[in-house]
Amino acid sequence: MEFRYTSHQVARTSRPDAVRNDAFFLIKNVSTLRLTYQIRLLTLRASETGRKLIIRVPAACVIHRTLRTFRTEHSKIIRIEKV
């Protein structure tokens, strides 16, 4: 993974919305969910700590093709829940 840096050469990071002993939670209220830098970073962090990344979206949310591909590659780490 290629890290992006701020103007002061500090790697950008992301924090989950909630943390449990076995999972990170990311809650998105969007109509279309795409593969973002935030999702890639949290996936990396979840795999390094041995946790899962659970992304919660509305039931009407459409998952973009790039995110579906990424999810199949990392199926043991990422789970998308429509609520």
Buried (B, 14 or more C-beta within 10 A) or exposed (E): EEEEEEEEEEEEEBEBEEEEEEBBBBEBEEEEBEBBEBBBBBBBBBBEEEBBBBBBBEEEBEBBEEBEEBBEEBEEBBEBEEE
